[in-house]
Amino acid sequence: MDGEGEAAQAELLLQSLESQKEAYLEAAQKFQELLTQNLLRPNDTTSHLTLNKDKGTPPRTDSNAPSQVDSSRIPPRGAQSVFTRGTGEESDAEHESDELLYAQNPLETENYDLEGLRQHLVNNPWDEYGWQILRDVLGHESMENASHVRDHWYLPTQAGPVEDRSHLSGYQVWDVGPDGAPLNVDVSGDTNTSRAMSIWNCIKEINPPNRERRAVGRITIMRELSPTLFGAVHYTLNRTFDMDEIFKALMAAEASKADVHRGFDLDPRRQCSKIFVFQYFTIVADDCVPMDWQMGTRELDQNPKHIRITRCNSVVALAFTEKPIRKVRNPARRNVGQNAYGNIYDPWSSWHLLNLQCYPDLNSSTDMIDTSKHFVNGPEAFMVLLLGEFRDAQRRFEDINRAITRLITPSADFMFDAKYRDDLLFEDEHFTFVRRYFWAYQTLGIMNESIRSIIDEFEHNFTEELWEGTDKTLWPLVEPDSPRSVYYKKKMAALRKKFEAQMAKFRTLIAGNEERRTEIRGLREELYVGTSVKESRKSVEATETTVQQGHNIKLLTLVSIFFLPSQFVTSVFGMTNMPTSPNFWTFGVVLVAVCVPFFILIGSLNSNRGMMFWRHRVEYMYIKLVMLFRWLGKPFEGKREIKDERERCEDDAKSARTDRPRLRRTNDSRHESFAGRAGQGPQSGQHGDRGHLSGIEEHDEVEPRPIQRASSSKLATMIKGARTKGKAHTSEV
């Protein structure tokens, strides 16, 4: 009984502690809501909330503040958030009372309404990228379909799931005060308000007149917006940012890209803004669907091994809202599409920071903005948000790596299940493992390219000069030795170490992906080897089957050959002109005389030895027959040679007749020249010369006889026959 009583007492004690914990959390939540409402309420001496219990104690002021500072620019400290009391990072606690270290100029008051949003959706000249993002609102047929906008644009008012999936949208809006402390802007209040209306209420106004705490900077983080909310962001921030450019960067960028050196751009909104575009990949969550303009897997596959991957997009943009402090000459020789002079802005100007995230995984970090830390200016907030995006990218890359590892790594049953091992070793008819390894190998390679693009863009644009504040166009420090510049460089140095550590993690992730690719390559080669061995074995089995079928065909042929001679003899004796008397002994003798030699021949041909024997015999008989025919043809060879000699002589005679006129002309010319020379000599020699010349002419007119060659002698014919016999004997051997 004592044990049961102690157990019951312990259970009651646990229940009491649990109830106290719930009461404490509820009280803390109510205190937080009360504090937020008080900070958003106009300044009222009767309801003013202060952290000091002694209401007679005046607010704390900075005794070291210079006298020339305009006190109107420094807001009262009575509305300071409790978040400004956090220790912060490094020296935040030491400098939180010195507001001169932070940006002081407040943002201009802005206010927007739903009617203006509708007019903006109808009248704004949307380009093709904005049209793709807002297609569900603007319509699918015409880019100027105002009636479609009137019918389809809406912001749901009731909480819960809605058709445009705006209930899955996430948001964080922070107003940064003159002390650098971020204060969350959440004016939803009612739990029945839809998510879309809550987002609209947060972004529709900046620094309203009735708000005591003036914001010098605003941080807007939007996740997985619906088309109407995309239009709302375009409407409220298009004066500060070139939202058409941001929409284009979300859709058209092929890889991560930093565009921070743009002070010479023609558009003033681009001159005062810096953007960093993220393009990489993530795993689609179960309840999410990629947007229509995002590349990704939209069909649902019931295969547990299927990994749904989509391209994810994000933009981090910073813009200053004050006028530039100076101009700088464009150093480019060819500044086509740029200004000759660019604008330089003070890093401590009032600022807007926008982060648009399109990650269909519901896995974005919500703690990028630490409420216990103070932001010196917009560039520091930009770098902090950029670091948060880098960490989110690393986490998503690691998730894909783990999913691919699970995809290619066999389970523990591999060691014990032989069938499972065979399935992994040999490819099936659907090429399951080849497809799987190919997809995993290529996906890891594309992931590495995405990581390298992030590293390259960061290291190329955020150089040593940026961290030291000496860059000529990117956040230069006007007074490098001033206290706020020294404090700014100190905080940037701390951020730089974190970025360097993050780059090292990215490189480690690349190395891990390469190791995984090497493992996949090994698995793929083993699969090829196993499949090749299996196919070779099947080929051997098929060869054996073919050989067996050949033997069967051979046997069938032998059986048919056995009946072939008997059918021949039977058909001969079955002819109608044969004697009709039944003399079966003649039939038997003929049958034996035909079949026995035939069977002996077939039997000898059935073995390799018999085949070679008959082959040599046939070749020998062929050679002998050739020699016989050559011997029988020898008498005709002499006649053929004589005939050939006669034909050659006739050809020579014909050629001689063709050349004779040219020879006669040559002799006539010689005769004339000789006669001329003879006329000059004595008379006694003329007759002799004429006789000689006439003899020459008569000799020329005689037709030459054809040259006849002697016929071959008997001895030559015998020698030629002996040579022919020698060649025949050599070929026979």
FIVO-286404 format. One record per residue (C-alpha): residue in one letter; z, x, y. Coordinates in steps of 0.25 Angstrom, whole numbers, padded with zeros to 4 digits, always signed. Last residue first. Layout:
aZXY...
This chain:
v-0415+0207-0133e-0426+0197-0131s-0428+0201-0117t-0430+0216-0121h-0439+0212-0132a-0448+0204-0122k-0448+0216-0113g-0452+0226-0124k-0463+0216-0129t-0469+0216-0115r-0469+0231-0113a-0476+0232-0126g-0487+0222-0122k-0489+0231-0109i-0490+0243-0117m-0501+0237-0126t-0509+0231-0114a-0508+0245-0108l-0514+0251-0121k-0525+0241-0122s-0530+0245-0108s-0528+0235-0096s-0542+0232-0090a-0548+0242-0080r-0548+0237-0066q-0561+0233-0060i-0564+0236-0045p-0575+0226-0040r-0588+0232-0037p-0592+0236-0023e-0604+0229-0017v-0614+0239-0013e-0618+0237+0002d-0609+0249+0006h-0616+0259-0003e-0629+0254+0002e-0624+0257+0016i-0619+0271+0012g-0632+0275+0006s-0639+0270+0019l-0630+0279+0026h-0633+0291+0018g-0648+0289+0018r-0647+0287+0033d-0639+0301+0034g-0650+0308+0026h-0661+0303+0034q-0654+0307+0047g-0651+0321+0044s-0664+0327+0047q-0665+0321+0060p-0653+0329+0066g-0640+0323+0071q-0638+0313+0082g-0643+0301+0074a-0632+0305+0063r-0620+0302+0072g-0625+0288+0075a-0628+0285+0060f-0614+0289+0056s-0608+0279+0067e-0617+0268+0062h-0614+0271+0047r-0599+0271+0049s-0600+0257+0056d-0608+0252+0045n-0598+0257+0035t-0586+0250+0042r-0594+0237+0042r-0597+0238+0027l-0582+0240+0024r-0578+0227+0032p-0589+0219+0025r-0583+0224+0011d-0568+0219+0013t-0570+0205+0007r-0579+0210-0004a-0567+0219-0009s-0557+0208-0009k-0566+0200-0018a-0567+0211-0027d-0552+0214-0028d-0550+0199-0031e-0560+0200-0042c-0553+0212-0048r-0540+0205-0048e-0546+0193-0055r-0552+0202-0066e-0538+0209-0068d-0531+0196-0070k-0541+0192-0080i-0540+0205-0088e-0524+0202-0087r-0526+0188-0093k-0535+0193-0104g-0524+0203-0108e-0513+0193-0108f-0520+0183-0116p-0519+0191-0129k-0503+0193-0126g-0500+0178-0126l-0496+0177-0141w-0486+0189-0139r-0480+0182-0127f-0478+0169-0134l-0471+0176-0146m-0462+0183-0136v-0458+0170-0130l-0456+0164-0143k-0447+0175-0147i-0439+0174-0135y-0436+0159-0137m-0432+0162-0152y-0422+0172-0147e-0416+0162-0136v-0415+0151-0146r-0408+0160-0156h-0398+0165-0145r-0395+0150-0141w-0394+0146-0156f-0383+0156-0158m-0376+0154-0145m-0374+0139-0148g-0370+0142-0162r-0359+0151-0157n-0355+0141-0146s-0353+0130-0157n-0360+0116-0157l-0374+0122-0157s-0372+0127-0172g-0368+0112-0176i-0380+0106-0169l-0389+0116-0176i-0383+0113-0189f-0383+0098-0187f-0398+0099-0184p-0401+0108-0196v-0393+0098-0205c-0399+0085-0198v-0414+0088-0199a-0415+0093-0214v-0404+0084-0218l-0411+0071-0212v-0424+0076-0218v-0419+0077-0232g-0411+0064-0231f-0424+0056-0226t-0432+0063-0237w-0422+0059-0247f-0422+0045-0242n-0436+0042-0246p-0436+0026-0244s-0451+0024-0244t-0455+0018-0230p-0463+0031-0227m-0462+0034-0212n-0471+0028-0201t-0460+0018-0197m-0451+0029-0192g-0437+0028-0198f-0438+0041-0205v-0439+0048-0191s-0428+0040-0185t-0418+0043-0196v-0421+0058-0195f-0418+0058-0180q-0406+0049-0182s-0401+0059-0192p-0404+0070-0182l-0396+0063-0171f-0384+0058-0178f-0376+0071-0178i-0380+0073-0164s-0373+0060-0160v-0360+0065-0166l-0362+0079-0160t-0364+0073-0146l-0351+0064-0148l-0344+0077-0151k-0349+0084-0139i-0345+0072-0130n-0331+0073-0136h-0331+0088-0133g-0336+0086-0119q-0325+0075-0117q-0315+0085-0121v-0320+0096-0112t-0320+0086-0100t-0305+0082-0103e-0302+0096-0103t-0309+0098-0090a-0301+0086-0084e-0288+0092-0089v-0292+0105-0082s-0295+0098-0069k-0282+0090-0070r-0275+0103-0071s-0283+0109-0059e-0279+0096-0051k-0265+0098-0054v-0265+0112-0051s-0272+0109-0038t-0262+0098-0034g-0251+0108-0037v-0257+0119-0028y-0261+0109-0017l-0247+0103-0017e-0241+0117-0017e-0250+0120-0005r-0245+0108+0003l-0231+0111+0000g-0233+0125+0005r-0240+0120+0018i-0229+0110+0020e-0219+0121+0019t-0227+0129+0029r-0227+0117+0038r-0212+0116+0038e-0211+0130+0042e-0220+0128+0053n-0212+0116+0058g-0199+0124+0057a-0206+0135+0066i-0210+0124+0076l-0196+0118+0076t-0190+0132+0079r-0200+0133+0090f-0195+0120+0096k-0180+0124+0094a-0183+0137+0102m-0190+0129+0113q-0177+0120+0113a-0168+0133+0115e-0177+0137+0126f-0176+0124+0133k-0160+0124+0131k-0160+0138+0138r-0169+0133+0149l-0159+0121+0152a-0148+0131+0154a-0157+0139+0164m-0161+0126+0171k-0146+0123+0173k-0144+0136+0180k-0157+0135+0187y-0152+0122+0193y-0139+0128+0197v-0145+0140+0204s-0155+0130+0211r-0143+0121+0215p-0135+0133+0221s-0147+0139+0229d-0153+0152+0224p-0167+0146+0220e-0169+0139+0233v-0182+0131+0232l-0182+0131+0216p-0195+0128+0210w-0197+0116+0201l-0210+0119+0195t-0220+0124+0206k-0216+0139+0209d-0207+0141+0197t-0195+0149+0202g-0184+0139+0197e-0179+0149+0186w-0181+0139+0175l-0195+0136+0180e-0199+0151+0183e-0196+0154+0168t-0206+0144+0163f-0206+0129+0160n-0221+0127+0159h-0226+0136+0148e-0213+0135+0140f-0212+0120+0140e-0227+0118+0137d-0227+0128+0126i-0214+0123+0119i-0219+0108+0120s-0233+0112+0115r-0227+0120+0104i-0219+0108+0099s-0231+0099+0098e-0239+0110+0091n-0228+0111+0081m-0228+0096+0079i-0243+0097+0076g-0240+0107+0065l-0229+0099+0059t-0238+0087+0059q-0249+0095+0052y-0241+0100+0040a-0234+0086+0039w-0247+0079+0038f-0254+0089+0028y-0241+0089+0019r-0241+0074+0019r-0256+0072+0016v-0256+0082+0005f-0243+0076+0000t-0249+0062-0002f-0263+0065-0006h-0265+0051-0011e-0269+0055-0025d-0256+0063-0027e-0254+0078-0024f-0246+0086-0034l-0234+0094-0031l-0226+0084-0024d-0229+0072-0034d-0226+0082-0045r-0213+0085-0039y-0209+0071-0038k-0213+0068-0052a-0204+0080-0057d-0192+0074-0050f-0180+0084-0050m-0183+0094-0039f-0191+0085-0030d-0181+0074-0031a-0174+0082-0019s-0185+0077-0010p-0198+0084-0006t-0200+0089+0008i-0213+0085+0014l-0209+0073+0021r-0195+0076+0023t-0199+0089+0031i-0209+0080+0039a-0198+0071+0043r-0189+0083+0047n-0201+0090+0055i-0203+0076+0062d-0189+0075+0066e-0188+0089+0070f-0200+0087+0080r-0193+0074+0085r-0180+0082+0088q-0188+0094+0095a-0195+0083+0103d-0182+0077+0107r-0176+0091+0111f-0188+0094+0120e-0187+0080+0126g-0172+0083+0130l-0176+0097+0136l-0187+0089+0144l-0176+0080+0149v-0167+0092+0153m-0179+0099+0160f-0182+0087+0168a-0168+0085+0172e-0167+0099+0177p-0180+0097+0184g-0175+0085+0191n-0163+0091+0197v-0149+0096+0194f-0147+0087+0183h-0132+0084+0179k-0127+0083+0165s-0117+0074+0159t-0127+0062+0158d-0135+0070+0148i-0149+0066+0149m-0157+0069+0137d-0147+0060+0129t-0156+0049+0124s-0164+0057+0115s-0177+0051+0109n-0177+0046+0095l-0183+0032+0096d-0195+0037+0088p-0207+0032+0096y-0205+0043+0107c-0213+0040+0120q-0203+0046+0130l-0205+0045+0145n-0196+0055+0152l-0196+0053+0168l-0188+0062+0178h-0188+0058+0192w-0183+0067+0203s-0176+0069+0217s-0179+0083+0221w-0170+0095+0217p-0182+0102+0211d-0189+0102+0224y-0204+0099+0223i-0216+0109+0224n-0229+0102+0228g-0242+0109+0225y-0253+0114+0234a-0268+0115+0231n-0267+0102+0224q-0272+0100+0210g-0284+0094+0203v-0292+0107+0203n-0283+0118+0207r-0292+0129+0203r-0286+0142+0208a-0272+0137+0204p-0260+0143+0213n-0258+0129+0219r-0250+0131+0232v-0236+0127+0233k-0230+0115+0241r-0216+0113+0246i-0204+0104+0244p-0211+0092+0238k-0207+0078+0241e-0196+0071+0233t-0198+0063+0220f-0198+0074+0210a-0204+0071+0196l-0200+0075+0182a-0208+0070+0169v-0204+0071+0155v-0215+0064+0146s-0214+0060+0131n-0223+0057+0120c-0222+0055+0105r-0233+0056+0095t-0230+0049+0082i-0225+0052+0068r-0222+0042+0057i-0218+0050+0045h-0222+0044+0031k-0214+0048+0019p-0207+0035+0018n-0221+0028+0016q-0220+0014+0023d-0229+0018+0033l-0229+0011+0047e-0241+0012+0055r-0240+0018+0069t-0240+0033+0067g-0242+0040+0080m-0251+0043+0092q-0245+0037+0104w-0253+0027+0113d-0249+0015+0106m-0234+0018+0106p-0228+0023+0093v-0220+0013+0086c-0205+0013+0084d-0195+0006+0074d-0195+0017+0063a-0196+0029+0073v-0209+0037+0074i-0207+0051+0072t-0211+0060+0083f-0222+0069+0089y-0225+0077+0101q-0230+0075+0115f-0221+0078+0127v-0225+0079+0141f-0218+0086+0152i-0219+0082+0166k-0217+0087+0180s-0218+0079+0193c-0219+0081+0208q-0234+0086+0208r-0237+0075+0198r-0233+0064+0207p-0240+0070+0218d-0253+0069+0211l-0263+0080+0214d-0255+0090+0205f-0251+0104+0211g-0236+0103+0207r-0240+0100+0193h-0233+0112+0185v-0224+0103+0176d-0234+0097+0166a-0228+0100+0152k-0236+0096+0140s-0233+0091+0126a-0245+0089+0118e-0257+0080+0118a-0254+0073+0130a-0262+0060+0132m-0252+0049+0130l-0239+0053+0137a-0246+0062+0147k-0255+0050+0151f-0242+0042+0153i-0236+0053+0162e-0249+0055+0170d-0250+0040+0173m-0235+0040+0177d-0238+0050+0188f-0223+0051+0191t-0215+0047+0203r-0223+0035+0208n-0226+0031+0194l-0212+0030+0190t-0208+0015+0191y-0221+0010+0187h-0225+0020+0176v-0211+0017+0170a-0213+0002+0171g-0227+0004+0164f-0221+0012+0153l-0210+0001+0152t-0221-0010+0150p-0228-0001+0139s-0215+0000+0131l-0207+0013+0133e-0203+0022+0122r-0193+0030+0129m-0190+0032+0144i-0182+0042+0151t-0181+0041+0166i-0172+0052+0174r-0170+0049+0188g-0167+0059+0199v-0159+0059+0213a-0152+0046+0209r-0144+0039+0220r-0130+0034+0216e-0127+0023+0225r-0137+0013+0220n-0139+0001+0229p-0152+0007+0235p-0159+0008+0221n-0160+0023+0216i-0172+0021+0207e-0177+0007+0202k-0185+0001+0191i-0182+0012+0180c-0169+0007+0175n-0172-0008+0176w-0185-0006+0169i-0178+0001+0157s-0168-0010+0156m-0179-0020+0156a-0187-0014+0145r-0174-0012+0136s-0171-0027+0137t-0159-0033+0144n-0149-0040+0135t-0139-0029+0136d-0138-0031+0151g-0134-0019+0160s-0148-0013+0160v-0146-0005+0172d-0146+0009+0165v-0148+0021+0174n-0141+0033+0167l-0135+0042+0177p-0139+0057+0178a-0130+0067+0185g-0137+0076+0194d-0126+0075+0205p-0137+0068+0214g-0139+0057+0204v-0148+0057+0192d-0153+0043+0188w-0155+0042+0173v-0164+0032+0166q-0165+0032+0151y-0174+0023+0143g-0178+0019+0129s-0188+0009+0124l-0186+0003+0111h-0184-0011+0117s-0197-0009+0124r-0204-0012+0111d-0215-0020+0118e-0212-0032+0109v-0197-0033+0112p-0185-0029+0104g-0171-0033+0110a-0167-0035+0124q-0173-0046+0133t-0180-0043+0146p-0194-0037+0141l-0202-0031+0151y-0216-0037+0153w-0230-0033+0154h-0239-0041+0145d-0244-0053+0153r-0245-0048+0167v-0250-0035+0161h-0261-0042+0154s-0265-0050+0166a-0267-0037+0174n-0277-0031+0164e-0282-0019+0172m-0283-0009+0161s-0291-0019+0153e-0291-0023+0138h-0278-0018+0131g-0267-0023+0141l-0259-0017+0152v-0245-0020+0145d-0248-0016+0131r-0257-0005+0136l-0247+0002+0144i-0247+0015+0137q-0262+0015+0135w-0265+0010+0149g-0256+0021+0155y-0264+0031+0148e-0278+0025+0152d-0274+0025+0166w-0267+0013+0173p-0270+0009+0187n-0257+0002+0191n-0260-0012+0195v-0255-0021+0183l-0244-0012+0178h-0239-0009+0192q-0239-0024+0196r-0230-0027+0184l-0221-0016+0187g-0220-0020+0202e-0217-0034+0197l-0206-0028+0188d-0199-0021+0200y-0197-0007+0205n-0187+0000+0214e-0187+0015+0219t-0177+0022+0228e-0180+0036+0230l-0173+0047+0222p-0161+0054+0227n-0161+0068+0233q-0150+0076+0228a-0154+0085+0216y-0143+0093+0211l-0135+0105+0215l-0132+0099+0228e-0123+0089+0220d-0112+0100+0218s-0101+0092+0211e-0108+0093+0197h-0109+0108+0199e-0098+0113+0190a-0099+0102+0180d-0114+0104+0178s-0112+0119+0175e-0116+0120+0161e-0121+0106+0157g-0114+0094+0161t-0099+0094+0162g-0100+0079+0165r-0094+0073+0178t-0108+0069+0182f-0108+0059+0171v-0097+0051+0177s-0107+0047+0187q-0106+0049+0202a-0105+0037+0211g-0094+0042+0220r-0102+0055+0222p-0109+0050+0234p-0124+0053+0236i-0128+0067+0242r-0141+0065+0250s-0133+0059+0261s-0124+0071+0262d-0136+0079+0267v-0133+0094+0264q-0131+0102+0276s-0116+0104+0274p-0117+0111+0261a-0109+0106+0249n-0097+0114+0245s-0087+0103+0246d-0094+0094+0236t-0089+0080+0237r-0079+0073+0228p-0077+0058+0231p-0065+0055+0239t-0052+0052+0232g-0046+0039+0236k-0051+0032+0223d-0043+0041+0214k-0048+0038+0201n-0060+0047+0203l-0072+0044+0195t-0077+0034+0205l-0082+0020+0204h-0085+0012+0217s-0082-0003+0216t-0075-0005+0229t-0082+0006+0237d-0096+0001+0232n-0108+0010+0230p-0119+0002+0224r-0118+0000+0209l-0126+0010+0199l-0114+0019+0198n-0104+0008+0196q-0113+0002+0185t-0114+0015+0178l-0099+0017+0178l-0096+0003+0173e-0106+0005+0162q-0100+0018+0158f-0086+0012+0158k-0090+0001+0150q-0096+0010+0139a-0083+0019+0139a-0075+0006+0137e-0084+0002+0126l-0083+0016+0119y-0067+0015+0121a-0066+0001+0115e-0075+0005+0103k-0066+0018+0101q-0054+0009+0101s-0059+0000+0091e-0063+0011+0082l-0049+0017+0083s-0042+0004+0080q-0051+0002+0068l-0048+0016+0063l-0033+0013+0065l-0034+0000+0057e-0041+0007+0046a-0030+0018+0046q-0019+0007+0045a-0027+0000+0033a-0028+0013+0026e-0013+0016+0028g-0009+0002+0023e-0017+0004+0011g-0011+0017+0008d+0003+0012+0009m+0000+0000+0000
